[in-house]
Each structure stands twice: as C-alpha cells, then as structure tokens.
Amino acid sequence: MMRKIAKSYQQKAYLGRFPYNLVESGNLAKYYNCLTDFGFLAAKVNHPELGVQALIEDYDLIDDAELLTHPEYNEEKVKSLKLIQGALRLSAHILAQDSTQLVEQLWGRLLYFEMPEIQSLLEVARQSKTTGLRALIPNLTPPGGRLIRTLTGHSNWVSAVAIANDGKLAISGSHDTTLKIWNLEKGKELFTLTGHRKSVNAVAISSDGKLAISGSDDKTLKVWNLAEGKELFTLTGHRKSVNAVAISSDGKLAISGSDDKTLKVWNLAEGKELFTLSDHLSWVRAVAMTIWKLVKGKELFTLTGHLSEVKAVTLTSDGKLAISMSCDGTIKVWNLAEGKELFTLAAGDSDWASQVALASDDTLVISVRLDTRMKVWSLAERKELFTLAAPSGIVSAVAISSDCKLAISGSGDKTLKVWNLVEGKELFTLSGHSEWVRAVAISSDGKLAISGSGDNTLKVWNLVERKELFTLSGHSKWVDAVAISSDGKLAISVSWDNTLTIWNLVERKELFTLTDHSKWVYAVAISSDGKLAISGDDDAMLKVWNLAERKELFTLSGHSKWVGAVALTSDGKLAISGSGDKTLKVWNLVEGKELFTLSGHSDRVNAVAISSDGKLAISGSWDNTLKVWNLVEGKELFTLSGHSNRVNAVAISSDGKLAISGLSDNTLKVWNLVTREIIASFVGESPILCCAVTPDGVTIVAGDASGRVHFLRLEC
C-alpha cells in the first residue's frame, strides 16, 4: 500500500522541491496542505533518493520571517506543522532503517494532540495500512519536549560524547571500539574513526574544533584530525584503561586519567608525554584542567569529602570553582583558590550520578543519573530546582486479566499501574512498595492483584476499590516471581532468599515455606488447578512442589546452567524449561522424569511459552531467534530468525496461530505461525522486557526498560 501511495504522488510531482515551489509561487495554503497530507509524507519517506531527512527539511520554511506577514499565514496550522516535523525528527533514526514504521511512529507520537490537521492526518495514516500494530494510547515521546532527535549507529554502549563549541558537530565513543562524528543539524553520521582495539571511554574536542582526543581500555589515547577524519598519532604510556581526557583551551596540552591511578600531561604539538601526576590512591575517572599546576607538574592540594567514587567533574568558566559528582549520591562545590569545600548538593537518594554539566553562565548545574533522570540545581540558591524527563521506571512485570479488560504493570518506580484495555487508558496507580515491583499476577476473576517487590514483601490489592488490602512479609530478600491459584485462594512467591512461600489469601497469612533451593530462583509456574508448582533456579535445578501437602515432590535435574524460564501445560502434566545451557527440556510431571531435550539455540534461552492445547512450545533466546517446537514428537518445527537482537520475552495466542516476541533492540514483532512470517512490528524507544497477549489475539501489552507500557491493537 505504501508503495502505491509513493508511486501516486511521484506522478503528481509531490517530491523534490515541490513544497518550496509552492512557497516561492506564493501559494502558502497549498504548502500547509502538502505538509499535512499523509500521502506526501509517505511518498517522500519511501523515496530511495530523498527519505525522511529531506522531508524534515521541507518544514523549515515555517520559520521564514517573510511568511509571518503573508495573508495566508495560519498560526494554528503552523503549530500543527511544527509538531509533525518534530514527530518525524524524533522518528528519523527508525524511519531511515524501516520506512514502513511511518504509521506506527506518527500515531504513537501525535495521538497526544487534538488539532484537526493532526487527527485528520492520523486517520488517513491508519486507513493506509491494512496490517500493523496501532497504539491504543499515546506511547512514544511526543514532539515539543526536550528530546529532539536520536542518533543511532554504534553497535555497543555509547560511553563518551563531546560537542564542538559551534554546536554543529558531536563526537561519540563506544564500547564497539569506534568513534563517530555527527552532524547535529541534520542528525546524521559524517564518518567513523577506527583504530582503538578496545572500548572508547573518553573523548574531548579542541576549542577550535579541529582536533579530537580519545581514551580507551586499550591503554592508549588517540589524536584525530576532524577535518580529514583520520588519526594523527597515538599516545602510549598508561598501564591500564584510560577513563578521562581533557584538552587545554589553547589546544597545546591534554591531560588523561587512568585506572593505573595516574594522570598524564601530553604535548599535542609534539605528540609526546610531558610528565606524570601520580598521587591518586585509586582509579582516576574524571579530569579538569586547573586542579594541578601543569607548568611544574605538581599537585597543589587534594579535595576530600566524597564517600564513594567520583564519576564526573567540571569547572566554572573563571576556573575558581569545581563541581564534582560522586556515587555517594552528592554533588560537591569546591573553592579552588582556598582548596576547600563550599557546599554539598544532596540528591536525596542513592541513585548514582554519571555525568555533570555546568551552564555557560555558571548559574545552573545539571546532573545525569544512572536511572536516566536529570536534576537541575541552582548554584546561587544551593538547591535542586526540578527534575527533567524523569521516567516512571523500568516495567519489570505485566499481566492481563482473564476477561481481557484490565492489565496491570509493575515498575521500577515502586508502583503498579492498572489499565483499561477497552478504552486504552490508565485507570489508577497503586502505591505502597518501598522498592521496585518485580512481579505481578491477577486473580482469575480480575478482582485481586498481588505484587512482589525488592522490599522483600508481597502486597495484595483490591482492584475494585483501588486500594491495598494487606501486606505479606516473610522473605528476607526481594520477591522475583508470583502466581495466584485459579480459585484466588492461594498465592506462591519466589524470592532471592532461595525460597518459595505459599500464602493463604483468605486468611492473609503464610501457610508454609519451601526451602530446598540452594541458589537463586529465577522462574516459577503454577498449575491451573493450583495443586502443583514448579520452580527453576541458579543451580540448574527444577523443583516440583505439592501445594496441598506443602512439600517437595521431586527435583528435576539435567540442565548444566541456570534455569531462567519455565512453563506448564494447562493440564499440569508437562513442563518445559529454558536454560543458560542453550537448551530446553520437557518434563513429565506425573512420573517426575525428563522426556526429551530440545537443542538448537546457540545462546541462553530466557523465554518460553506453551500453546493452550499443549502441542506447541515457543522459545526466545539471546541468539536472536525464536524456535517453535512440536511437543508431541519432541522436535523443532522451524526457526523464526527475523530478529536483529536478543529476544527477551515471548507470548503465544490461545489459538496457537500467533507468536509475539520482545527484543533488546526496542522492537516488538508479531509472527504468523502458519506462514512463518512477520505480519506486524512496532519499534519503541527502549528494550522490550515483557509482553502478553489477550486470548482473542487482538490486544498486545508490552513493557519496556524506560517505564512505558505499550497497548497495541493488531490490525490485519
């Protein structure tokens, strides 16, 4: 369908300089209509020579000063155009790789806005694609916020970044051993710098933007010519990883910090070491060029006070103050003239800070924490002003009620959210846990939910009255998995204290604890009749429990590494387990023995699901594949290999015709198990960690690492 649209609009000359020609001819109204026409957007995004960046640039004339006095100028339409352009810019990295995601991306980002032009655009977009995953509620970052664009290209963690003084170029260093140079105006990669043999940990750009210097785990620094995109020379001398680097304002000197507990000062003109500063007692993770007297190469003084590792440091523009950030959760401001601490900014929690930045006028400090939140501090008032872009936490668990009307998600923000799947909206939030929620289950009648948390407790919630009923305490470590019997009278919890506990939900008390696991328990399942439970642990064992008699029935051994996934057939007679040993095993729970082993994955198996008739199983692995297995014959049927990254989650529709997989590359895929093809996909903004599908196979719920819960409707 998208190809037909593209071809149609090429015939109508909707491409090339078409929108610019409209403005030049004075037909501003048609220019507006062109840029709110989904057909034009689709044609340009799908064009082999133009693409999404060319489309984004079509909107730039919105800001032309001459248009403000044009008789056809429409302020409301301009607002809509800016939002559409912003949505395209936010989605550019996705659309450049997969232009078929245009509908999903526009829908997920623009559904927030009620403007007529935008709603009309979305409706045409929806009708243009007969098969896809449509968001039921807004589920992607909307335009108009602080995030402008995402740059992709590295194949591993990005560990360092620097921006040129003119703001036009950025350079990034990665664990993939490369550096990339980016054009920030067009959001594209200019070139890649290769040469390091291990992870790049630090990077700096000279004030004139001509040179860059990088530090690596390979113990070297490399100096790069950014105009020609090539390496000038390598600086060697550190005995361990280089973690930090800075360049003097005149570009003549560089200073590096290393795990070898030293700083080295380098002459960049001659490409040689000048001297070493070696009074640190541990790793050097951050440097700024004023605390050491570089002419004589000696330490002036030591600043002490942080209780843990210092992760970042920066200086005020006059060089009189230094700001340091530590894993102790604090920011300290230091007077460098007197060599003493002025004051401490306390984050108020234990989330480690990873970076610190100072506003050009030295009035504000921004700290970036490991949980991705940014806090803005006033140096004058010595206090936190506000938090930017605070996510709601990693969604670590999700469950759907049996009637498909409700979903409940547990998150790293210590809360549960209850969602209306009919209307596609959040109903309410349940708060009470003091640590992140790691597991959740819903009773079969949809009236109760039970959650397990890192605070070592379970909480039982009344979903009708929207309140906590009671707390179940007894575990000595966090609760990692939970299940409810079909009659809603019993619950079973698994904890990192190596125990399973059975709870009487009617009497609100612990019945008994099963303590025979010697290692962490990673997975648990309970039979539909509530009589059996099976658990898998870090010791490569599975244990089968009789819940009525409160005892272990038997242990199933055979895996050579930890058991990370387990599922039961609906009749409770068979179990299937997935392991770090790359295999699945099928077990006869009546006789307590292994039936057969399913081999074929080349990496860990960490997700498994069984069809409702017990004939098929599907497994997800870190080898980027799904495998479909015939449980009757004990053999692999086929492999689904259209993934480009690790599979974290898997679900199967009740009729066994569809499979859903969630990936570390932010993608959710829906597979037709009959044709073995991907019939729909959705690209989010964070790794998909868990997923579930309603019995009718229409609504899919997925949780991701940013804290979002995606409610998607399969349209085909």
C-alpha positions in Angstrom: 0.0 0.0 0.0 2.8 2.4 0.9 4.5 1.8 -2.5 1.2 2.6 -4.3 1.0 5.9 -2.4 4.6 6.7 -3.2 4.1 6.0 -6.9 0.9 8.0 -7.0 2.5 11.1 -5.5 5.6 10.9 -7.6 3.3 11.1 -10.6 1.7 14.2 -9.2 5.2 15.8 -8.7 4.8 15.8 -4.9 8.5 15.2 -4.5 11.7 17.1 -5.0 11.3 20.9 -4.4 7.5 20.8 -4.6 6.7 22.4 -1.2 9.4 25.0 -1.7 8.0 25.8 -5.2 4.6 26.4 -3.6 6.0 29.0 -1.2 8.0 30.6 -3.9 4.9 31.0 -6.0 3.1 32.5 -3.1 0.6 29.6 -2.6 1.1 29.2 1.2 -2.2 27.4 1.8 -1.2 24.6 -0.6 2.1 24.4 1.2 0.3 23.9 4.5 -1.9 21.2 3.0 1.0 19.5 1.4 2.8 19.1 4.7 -0.3 17.7 6.5 -1.0 15.3 3.7 -0.1 11.7 4.7 0.3 10.7 1.1 3.1 13.3 0.6 4.8 12.2 3.8 4.7 8.6 2.8 6.0 9.3 -0.7 9.0 11.2 0.5 9.9 8.9 3.3 9.8 5.9 0.9 11.6 7.7 -1.9 15.0 6.0 -2.5 16.9 9.3 -3.0 15.1 11.6 -0.6 13.9 9.9 2.6 12.9 11.2 6.0 15.6 13.9 6.3 14.6 15.6 3.1 11.0 15.5 4.4 12.0 17.1 7.7 13.8 19.9 5.8 10.6 20.6 3.9 9.1 22.1 7.1 12.0 24.5 7.6 10.2 27.3 5.7 7.7 27.5 8.6 10.2 29.8 10.3 10.9 32.1 7.3 10.3 35.7 8.6 8.6 36.7 5.4 5.8 34.2 5.9 4.7 35.9 9.1 3.1 38.7 7.1 1.8 36.6 4.3 -2.0 36.9 4.0 -2.4 33.1 4.1 -0.3 32.7 7.2 -2.2 30.5 9.7 -0.8 30.3 13.2 -2.7 27.2 14.2 -1.7 25.2 11.1 1.9 26.3 11.8 1.7 24.7 15.3 0.4 21.5 13.7 3.3 21.5 11.1 5.9 22.0 13.8 4.5 19.1 15.8 4.5 16.9 12.7 8.1 17.9 11.9 9.1 17.2 15.5 7.5 13.8 15.3 9.4 13.0 12.1 12.6 14.2 13.6 12.1 12.0 16.7 11.4 9.0 14.5 14.1 9.8 11.9 16.5 7.1 13.1 13.8 4.5 12.9 12.3 5.5 9.5 15.7 5.7 7.9 16.0 1.9 8.7 12.4 0.9 8.2 10.1 3.4 6.4 7.1 1.0 6.9 7.0 2.2 10.5 5.8 5.7 9.5 2.2 5.0 10.5 3.1 3.5 13.9 5.6 6.3 14.7 3.2 9.1 13.8 0.4 7.5 15.7 2.4 6.9 18.8 3.8 10.4 18.9 0.9 12.6 17.6 -2.0 10.9 19.3 -1.5 13.3 22.2 -2.7 16.2 20.2 -6.3 17.1 19.3 -5.7 19.5 16.5 -7.9 18.9 13.5 -5.0 18.7 11.0 -3.2 16.2 13.1 -6.2 14.0 13.8 -7.1 14.0 10.1 -3.5 13.0 9.2 -3.6 10.1 11.7 -6.9 8.9 10.4 -5.6 8.8 6.8 -2.5 7.1 8.1 -4.5 4.4 9.9 -6.5 3.7 6.8 -3.4 3.5 4.6 -2.0 0.4 6.3 -4.1 -2.7 6.4 -1.8 -4.6 8.7 0.1 -3.2 11.7 0.2 -2.6 15.4 -1.7 0.6 16.3 -1.2 2.2 19.7 -4.4 2.4 21.7 -3.0 5.2 23.8 -0.1 7.6 23.1 3.0 5.6 23.8 6.1 7.3 22.3 7.9 10.5 23.2 5.8 13.4 21.8 7.3 16.3 19.9 7.7 19.6 21.5 9.7 18.3 24.5 13.4 18.4 25.4 14.3 15.4 23.2 14.9 16.5 19.7 16.5 13.6 17.8 18.1 10.2 18.4 21.4 9.3 16.7 22.0 5.6 16.1 24.9 3.6 14.6 27.1 2.3 17.3 26.8 -1.5 17.9 27.5 -1.3 21.6 27.2 1.1 24.6 28.0 4.7 24.0 30.4 5.6 26.8 31.6 9.1 25.9 30.4 12.2 24.0 31.6 15.7 23.3 30.1 18.6 21.3 32.1 21.2 19.3 32.0 24.8 20.5 29.9 25.8 17.5 27.2 23.2 18.4 27.2 21.8 14.9 29.3 18.6 15.4 29.3 15.9 18.1 31.7 13.0 18.6 30.8 9.8 20.4 32.9 7.0 21.7 31.6 3.5 22.2 32.4 0.0 23.6 32.3 -1.1 19.9 35.9 0.4 19.8 34.9 3.2 17.4 34.2 7.0 17.4 31.6 8.5 15.3 31.3 12.1 14.1 27.8 13.5 13.8 26.2 16.5 12.1 23.8 17.7 14.7 21.8 19.9 12.4 20.9 17.1 10.0 21.1 14.3 12.6 23.4 12.1 10.5 26.7 10.4 10.8 29.5 12.0 8.9 32.2 9.4 9.4 33.6 6.7 11.7 37.0 6.7 13.3 38.6 3.3 13.9 41.9 2.3 15.4 41.3 1.6 19.1 41.4 -2.1 19.9 39.1 -1.9 22.9 36.2 0.2 24.4 36.5 4.0 24.0 35.9 5.5 27.4 36.6 9.3 27.0 36.6 11.9 24.3 37.3 15.6 24.1 37.3 18.2 21.2 39.7 21.1 21.0 38.2 24.6 21.3 38.8 25.3 17.5 37.0 22.0 16.6 40.0 20.8 14.6 41.2 18.0 16.9 39.7 15.3 19.0 41.4 13.1 21.5 40.1 9.7 22.8 41.0 7.4 25.6 40.4 3.7 25.6 40.5 0.4 27.5 43.5 -0.5 25.2 45.6 1.9 27.5 46.1 4.4 24.7 45.0 7.8 23.6 44.5 8.7 20.0 44.6 12.2 18.5 42.3 12.7 15.4 42.1 15.3 12.7 38.4 16.0 12.4 38.6 17.9 9.1 40.2 15.0 7.3 38.6 12.3 9.5 41.9 10.5 10.2 44.2 9.5 13.1 47.2 11.8 13.6 49.1 9.8 16.3 48.7 7.5 19.3 49.8 8.4 22.8 51.1 5.5 24.9 52.3 5.2 28.5 49.3 4.4 30.7 49.5 0.9 32.2 45.7 0.4 32.4 42.5 1.7 30.9 42.2 5.5 30.1 39.0 6.8 31.6 39.1 10.6 31.2 40.7 13.2 29.0 40.6 17.0 28.6 42.3 19.5 26.3 43.6 22.9 27.3 41.9 25.9 25.8 44.8 26.7 23.5 44.9 23.1 22.2 48.5 22.6 23.1 48.1 20.3 26.1 46.0 17.3 27.0 45.6 15.5 30.3 44.4 12.0 30.8 43.3 9.9 33.8 43.6 6.2 34.1 42.9 3.1 36.2 46.6 3.0 36.8 45.9 5.8 39.4 47.8 8.4 37.4 47.2 11.5 35.3 49.5 12.2 32.3 50.1 15.5 30.7 50.8 15.4 26.9 52.2 17.9 24.4 49.9 17.7 21.5 52.2 19.6 19.1 55.0 17.1 19.5 52.8 14.1 20.3 54.7 13.1 23.5 54.2 12.8 27.2 55.5 15.7 29.3 55.1 14.3 32.8 53.0 12.0 35.1 51.0 13.0 38.2 50.8 10.0 40.5 49.4 11.0 43.9 45.9 9.4 43.5 45.2 6.3 45.6 42.7 4.7 43.2 41.3 4.9 39.7 41.1 8.4 38.0 37.6 8.7 36.4 37.4 12.4 35.7 39.7 15.3 34.9 39.5 19.1 34.5 42.5 21.3 33.7 43.1 23.5 36.7 43.5 21.5 39.9 47.1 20.6 39.1 49.8 23.1 38.4 50.8 21.8 35.0 53.9 24.0 34.4 55.7 22.4 37.3 53.9 19.2 37.2 53.0 19.0 40.9 49.8 18.6 43.0 48.6 21.8 44.6 46.2 20.1 47.1 43.7 17.2 47.5 40.0 17.7 47.8 38.4 15.1 50.1 34.9 14.6 51.3 33.1 12.2 49.0 32.2 8.9 50.5 32.4 6.9 47.2 33.8 7.0 43.7 33.9 10.4 41.9 32.3 9.9 38.5 32.4 13.4 37.0 33.9 16.9 37.5 33.6 20.3 35.8 34.9 23.8 36.3 33.2 27.2 36.3 34.2 29.4 33.4 36.5 31.6 35.6 38.3 28.5 37.0 37.6 29.4 40.6 35.1 26.7 41.4 35.0 23.0 40.7 31.9 20.8 40.8 32.2 17.1 41.4 29.7 14.3 41.3 30.1 11.0 43.2 28.5 7.6 43.6 27.7 8.7 47.1 24.7 10.5 45.6 26.1 14.0 46.2 27.4 16.9 44.2 30.1 19.0 45.9 31.1 22.5 45.0 34.8 23.4 45.8 36.7 26.7 46.1 39.9 26.1 44.2 41.6 29.3 45.4 41.3 28.1 49.1 41.3 24.4 48.3 38.1 23.6 50.4 34.5 22.5 50.0 31.9 25.3 49.8 28.8 23.2 50.0 27.1 19.9 49.1 24.1 19.3 46.9 22.4 16.1 48.1 20.4 14.1 45.6 18.3 12.7 48.4 18.5 9.1 47.3 21.1 6.5 46.4 20.9 6.7 42.6 24.4 7.1 41.4 25.2 10.1 39.2 27.1 9.5 36.0 27.7 12.9 34.5 27.6 16.6 35.4 27.3 19.7 33.2 27.5 23.4 34.0 25.5 26.2 32.3 27.6 28.7 30.4 26.8 31.4 32.9 27.8 29.2 35.8 24.4 29.6 37.5 23.0 26.1 36.9 24.3 22.6 37.3 22.7 19.6 35.6 23.4 16.1 36.9 22.6 13.0 34.9 21.9 9.9 37.0 22.2 6.2 36.1 18.4 6.0 36.1 18.5 8.5 33.2 16.9 11.3 35.1 18.4 14.7 35.1 18.3 17.0 38.1 18.8 20.8 37.7 20.5 22.6 40.6 20.9 26.3 41.4 24.4 27.2 42.5 23.2 30.5 43.8 20.4 29.1 45.9 22.3 25.8 46.6 19.3 23.6 46.0 17.6 21.4 43.4 15.2 23.3 41.2 13.5 20.4 39.4 13.9 17.0 37.6 13.8 16.7 33.9 12.4 13.8 31.9 12.0 11.5 34.9 10.9 8.1 33.6 8.4 6.1 35.6 10.9 3.3 35.9 11.6 0.0 34.1 8.5 -2.0 33.6 9.5 -5.4 35.0 6.2 -7.2 35.0 2.9 -7.2 33.3 -0.3 -9.3 33.5 -3.7 -9.3 31.8 -7.0 -10.2 33.4 -8.8 -13.3 32.1 -11.6 -11.2 30.6 -9.1 -9.0 28.7 -10.5 -5.8 30.2 -7.6 -5.0 32.6 -3.9 -5.1 32.6 -1.6 -4.4 35.5 2.1 -3.4 35.3 4.8 -3.3 37.9 7.6 -0.9 37.6 11.0 0.3 38.9 9.2 3.4 40.2 7.8 1.2 43.1 4.2 1.4 41.8 1.7 -0.7 39.9 -0.5 0.8 37.2 -3.9 -0.6 36.3 -5.0 -0.1 32.7 -8.4 -0.2 31.0 -7.8 -2.3 27.9 -11.2 -1.5 26.4 -10.7 2.3 26.5 -6.9 2.1 26.3 -6.1 4.3 29.2 -4.7 4.3 32.7 -7.3 3.8 35.4 -5.2 4.3 38.6 -1.9 3.8 40.3 -1.3 1.6 43.3 1.5 2.8 45.6 2.9 1.3 48.8 6.0 -0.7 47.9 9.3 0.9 49.0 11.4 -0.7 46.3 10.7 -1.6 42.6 8.0 -4.0 41.7 9.4 -7.2 40.2 6.4 -9.5 39.7 2.6 -9.2 39.4 -0.3 -11.5 39.0 -4.1 -11.0 38.7 -6.8 -13.4 40.1 -8.9 -15.1 37.5 -12.0 -13.0 38.4 -10.0 -9.8 38.0 -10.8 -8.5 41.5 -7.4 -9.0 43.2 -3.8 -8.4 42.2 -0.7 -9.5 44.0 2.7 -7.9 43.6 6.2 -8.9 44.6 8.9 -6.3 45.3 12.5 -5.6 46.0 11.3 -4.5 49.5 11.0 -8.3 50.3 7.2 -8.2 50.6 4.1 -9.1 48.6 1.1 -6.8 48.6 -2.5 -7.9 47.8 -4.6 -5.3 46.1 -8.4 -4.9 45.7 -8.8 -3.7 42.1 -12.4 -2.9 42.6 -11.9 -0.5 45.5 -8.4 0.5 44.2 -6.6 0.0 47.4 -4.1 -2.2 49.2 -5.8 -5.0 51.2 -2.7 -6.3 53.1 1.0 -7.0 53.0 2.6 -10.4 53.2 6.0 -10.4 54.9 8.4 -13.2 55.4 11.0 -13.2 52.7 14.5 -12.0 53.6 15.3 -10.9 50.1 13.4 -9.4 47.1 10.5 -11.2 45.6 11.1 -12.1 42.0 8.1 -14.1 40.9 4.5 -14.6 42.0 1.5 -16.6 40.9 -2.2 -17.0 42.0 -4.2 -20.2 42.0 -7.2 -20.2 39.7 -9.7 -20.0 42.7 -7.8 -17.0 44.1 -7.3 -18.6 47.5 -3.6 -19.3 47.3 -0.5 -17.4 46.1 3.0 -18.6 45.6 6.1 -16.4 45.7 9.7 -16.9 44.8 12.5 -14.9 46.4 16.2 -14.4 46.0 16.4 -15.8 49.5 16.2 -19.2 47.7 12.7 -20.0 49.0 9.2 -20.4 47.7 6.4 -19.4 50.1 2.8 -20.5 49.9 0.2 -17.9 51.1 -3.4 -18.2 52.2 -5.0 -15.2 50.7 -8.3 -15.7 52.6 -6.7 -15.8 56.0 -3.9 -13.4 54.9 -1.1 -15.4 56.2 1.8 -17.6 55.2 1.0 -21.3 55.0 4.4 -22.7 54.6 7.8 -22.1 53.0 9.7 -24.5 50.7 13.4 -24.0 51.3 15.2 -26.7 49.4 16.6 -24.5 46.7 20.3 -23.8 47.3 20.6 -20.9 44.8 18.5 -18.1 43.5 15.1 -19.0 42.0 14.6 -17.4 38.6 11.3 -18.8 37.4 8.1 -20.3 38.7 4.8 -21.6 37.3 1.7 -22.9 39.0 -0.7 -25.4 37.5 -4.2 -24.2 36.6 -5.8 -26.3 39.4 -3.5 -24.8 42.0 -2.1 -28.2 43.2 1.4 -28.1 41.7 4.1 -25.5 41.4 7.4 -25.8 39.6 10.5 -23.6 40.1 13.8 -23.2 38.4 17.0 -21.9 40.0 20.6 -20.8 39.5 21.8 -24.3 40.4 20.3 -25.7 37.2 17.6 -27.5 39.1 13.8 -27.5 38.9 11.7 -28.5 41.8 8.1 -29.7 41.7 6.0 -28.9 44.7 2.7 -30.4 46.1 1.0 -27.3 47.3 -1.7 -29.2 49.2 0.7 -31.3 51.2 3.2 -28.4 51.5 6.2 -30.5 50.4 8.6 -31.0 47.6 7.6 -33.9 45.4 10.8 -34.3 43.4 13.8 -32.5 41.8 14.3 -32.4 38.1 18.0 -32.2 37.1 19.6 -32.3 33.8 20.4 -28.7 32.8 24.0 -27.7 33.1 23.4 -24.0 33.8 20.7 -21.9 35.5 17.0 -22.3 34.6 15.7 -18.9 33.5 12.2 -19.8 32.1 9.5 -22.4 32.9 6.0 -23.0 31.6 3.3 -25.6 32.3 0.7 -27.2 30.1 -2.8 -26.4 31.1 -3.4 -29.9 32.4 -0.3 -29.7 34.6 1.2 -32.9 33.2 4.1 -31.5 31.2 6.6 -28.7 32.0 9.1 -27.1 29.7 12.2 -25.2 30.9 14.7 -22.9 29.2 18.3 -22.6 30.4 21.5 -20.8 30.2 22.9 -24.0 28.7 21.1 -23.1 25.5 18.6 -26.0 25.7 15.0 -26.6 26.6 13.9 -29.7 28.5 10.4 -31.2 28.5 9.4 -33.0 31.7 6.8 -35.5 32.6 5.4 -34.2 35.9 3.4 -37.3 36.6 6.4 -39.6 36.5 8.9 -37.0 37.6 11.3 -37.5 34.7 12.8 -35.8 31.7 11.1 -36.8 28.4 13.5 -35.2 26.0 15.8 -32.2 25.4 15.3 -29.6 22.7 18.6 -28.4 21.3 19.3 -25.8 18.6 19.7 -22.4 20.2 23.2 -21.0 20.2 22.8 -18.8 23.3 20.8 -18.7 26.5 17.1 -19.5 26.5 15.3 -17.0 28.7 11.7 -17.0 27.5 9.2 -19.9 26.8 5.5 -20.2 26.2 3.2 -23.2 25.5 0.1 -23.2 23.4 -3.2 -23.7 25.2 -3.6 -27.2 23.6 -0.1 -28.2 24.9 1.1 -29.3 21.4 3.4 -26.4 20.6 6.0 -24.5 22.5 7.9 -21.4 21.5 11.2 -20.2 22.9 13.2 -17.0 22.8 16.9 -16.8 23.0 19.8 -14.3 23.1 20.9 -15.9 19.8 18.3 -13.5 18.2 15.9 -16.3 17.2 12.6 -17.9 18.2 12.1 -21.6 17.8 8.8 -23.4 17.5 8.7 -26.9 18.9 6.4 -29.9 18.4 5.9 -31.2 22.0 4.2 -34.4 20.8 7.1 -35.5 18.7 9.8 -33.7 20.7 11.4 -31.9 17.7 11.9 -28.5 16.3 9.4 -27.5 13.7 11.1 -24.3 12.5 13.1 -21.2 13.5 11.9 -17.7 13.2 15.1 -15.7 12.5 14.0 -12.2 11.5 15.3 -10.6 14.7 18.4 -8.4 14.8 18.9 -8.6 18.6 18.3 -10.6 21.7 14.8 -12.0 22.4 13.7 -11.0 26.0 10.1 -12.1 26.0 7.7 -14.3 24.2 3.9 -14.9 24.2 1.6 -17.2 22.1 -2.0 -16.6 21.3 -4.6 -19.0 22.7 -5.3 -20.5 19.3 -1.6 -21.1 18.7 -1.6 -19.2 15.4 0.3 -16.1 16.5 3.6 -15.5 18.5 4.8 -12.2 19.9 8.4 -11.5 20.7 10.0 -8.6 22.5 13.6 -7.6 21.7 16.5 -5.7 23.2 16.6 -3.5 20.0 13.3 -1.9 21.1 11.2 -4.0 18.7 8.1 -6.0 19.2 7.2 -8.5 16.4 4.1 -10.4 15.7 4.5 -13.7 13.8 2.0 -15.8 11.9 3.0 -19.3 12.9 1.2 -20.8 9.9 3.0 -18.8 7.2 6.1 -18.2 9.4 6.2 -14.6 8.5 6.3 -11.3 10.5 2.9 -9.8 10.0 3.4 -6.7 12.1 6.0 -4.9 14.1 6.4 -1.9 16.4 9.6 0.0 17.2 9.7 1.6 20.6 12.3 3.7 22.4 13.7 1.2 24.9 14.2 -2.6 25.0 11.0 -4.7 25.3 11.3 -6.7 28.5 7.9 -8.4 28.8 4.8 -9.0 26.8 1.4 -10.6 27.0 -1.5 -11.1 24.5 -5.2 -11.3 25.2 -6.9 -14.6 24.4 -8.5 -13.2 21.3 -5.0 -12.3 19.9 -6.0 -8.7 19.2 -4.6 -6.7 22.0 -0.9 -6.9 22.9 0.6 -5.4 26.1 4.3 -4.9 26.3 6.6 -3.3 29.0 9.9 -1.7 28.2 13.0 -0.6 30.0 12.1 3.1 30.0 9.0 2.5 32.2 6.4 2.7 29.4 3.6 0.2 28.9 2.5 -0.2 25.3 -1.1 -1.1 24.4 -1.2 -2.2 20.8 -4.0 -3.4 18.7 -3.2 -5.8 15.9 -5.0 -4.8 12.7 -4.8 -7.2 9.8 
